[in-house]
């Protein structure tokens, strides 16, 4: 008793300055360190090519390629030489390219939706700016008269024109409530434009002189998610490829169907050849359409294309085509003799944005490229990068018993990869099943329990309602539960004590407007295979992007920039914390670290959340996207910066954040400092070295006077370090006295 009194008096008489009033002001641990492992992959993604000429009349193909940044590449298709590459600064690529009548080349970019002018004389690509404000993607470039070009936009479904004389002209929204103008066709002589509108399904004919618009798409097909995708006006007929590759030929003025029930797999068709035929690819073969009889047919031979055509041209009567997006393949075909040749063109590989990152159970870090789908691994110990090969754009990763499960876009494919076996496209990873037939195109969330894999997905373009899919590891069978929450997709999941918790998004498939008002958490009983309940953890939030079991045993989740903490026993939200970051999509993630802190990657920021005080520390203010955590607790993510339009670019680099050293792994997270069974009422908290006050008390090691002496030394040091106040120290010592 006398010792305790002396120690208390010493602390109080010393007049040590009081600790700060709030948890945020307490001493903070070091920030940790970031290592940049650089660009992981270079790859080829040719979106579209335009066959034209340079200023000397030399035949060339101008291609637009994905990259960091995107580029225009110029290749001679006859000599097969790479001639030049021009950078489209500020872009990540382009979906459309054409050559105007004056020889100038134009490309339409994403995610900044700018028009770039490539001058074949100077070899430079000049940014002309945005034709329509607030857009992110431009599509379907076509030439008109007098050096004019036309195109379409996303997400407001505008059409526009540009010419050096007039500049940009916004032609307005082609269909109210729609988002995509996927392609345009132009009759320059009659001054008529056609716009393919998705996902509602429209083909709008617009008189450019009067501005009059009317929909010529067959009424029975409007609203069908198999919407118009590519348009070509050839020989006075309008060729329409739909999004599921079925094709139709329409009268361009009346919309009357001239032909249907055939497949176009290519990006559009050729112009008229031999005064009679229009060429395209169907599947992996070259086809033609007889304009005189309105008959599609395979080219005699047949002629294997090896993939879909993504650019067409004629050189001295011979047909040339770019084939596929990823390998630089090309085809030439002589209509007169039937001779054909398949070959490669030397398009230059580019660094491409990382789409997703996964820390493998094999100790390697896996990256997957946006759209391109190439997979590479990094060995953190050596820094060696190994490019494995192409899979598909991977929107979800999951590891179970040494194998990786992948959710791929656009077919909703679920695949499995065994890293112990050689990587081989089509075999390892092997496709288990596809969800596109169930209206799903993005498997994003994974969880496991009871010998089964659970997959959460979002719907295909033009549709609402995601799915919860159950895959049985033993039997290989899967079942699909559509829309466990009406009109909402499933984007986050957690299995705990025989219950699956699922987080949803109100967003439907591409081109849709949400029907639901706020995101839900739902529960699903693994034993019975039935949904049990749903609740709203954050009123008004549109998406719950991440749910994890927190260090306190509660469920922690992210919903539109709000951290919520929920008691799974009562299904009640215990706390909500507004984070200093905005919702930025499914890439917003939570990670529970071995140092007991919860890390959030959201809106490009990396945040550390104290599990006791819930105080938030901003570790990185930008450049943190698509995070994953390895077994050691390091966080891996891709780079990226936001431009003026809030689009993220420059995401080709892989980085690692290493948290500061933790002197007390497995810290005691009791809310108060308790000595033996005596509760001091003092809030438990961390020191900068990662130890909590409860870690330091070590009351299990001492008793009696030894306990009092030990605790006194601990609290004296904490007061001196301004971690607690002298008053709090006194309360802890009184609890020690009571415990003794």
Secondary structure, DSSP 8 states (H G I E B T S, - for coil): -HHHHHHHHHHHHHT-----SSGGGS------EEEEEEE--EE--EEEEEEEE-TT--EEEEEEE--SSEEEEEEETTTTEEEEEEEETT-SEEEEEEE-TTS-EEEEEESS--EEEEETTTTEEEEEE-SSTT--EEEEEEE-STT-EEEEEESS-EEEEEETTTEEEEEEESSTT--EEEEEEEETTTTEEEEEEETTTEEEEEETTT--EEE-S-GGGTT-SS-EEEEEEETTEEEEEETTSEEEEEETTT--EEEEEEE--SSS----BTTTEEEEEETTEEEEEETTTTEEEE-TTT-B-SS-EEEEEEETTEEEEEE-SSS-EEEEEETTT--EEEEE-----EE--EEEEEE-TTSEEEEEETTT-EEEEEETTTTEEEEEEE--EEEEEEEETTEEEEEEETTTEEEEEETTS--BTTTBSEEEEE-GGGTEEEEEEEEEETTEEEEEEEE-TT----EEEEEETTT--EEEEE-SSTT-EEEEEEEETTEEEEEEES--STT----SSS--EEEEETTTTEEEEEE-SSTT-SBEEEEEE-TTSSEEEEETTEEEEEETTTTEEEEEEE-SS---STT-EEEE-TTS-EEEEETTEEEEE-TTT--EEEEESS--EEEEE-TTS-EEEE--EE-TTS-EE---EEEEEE----SSSS----SEEEETTEEEEEE--B-TTS-BHHHHH-TTT--HHHHHHHHHHHHHHHHHTTSS-HHHHHHHHHHHHHH-
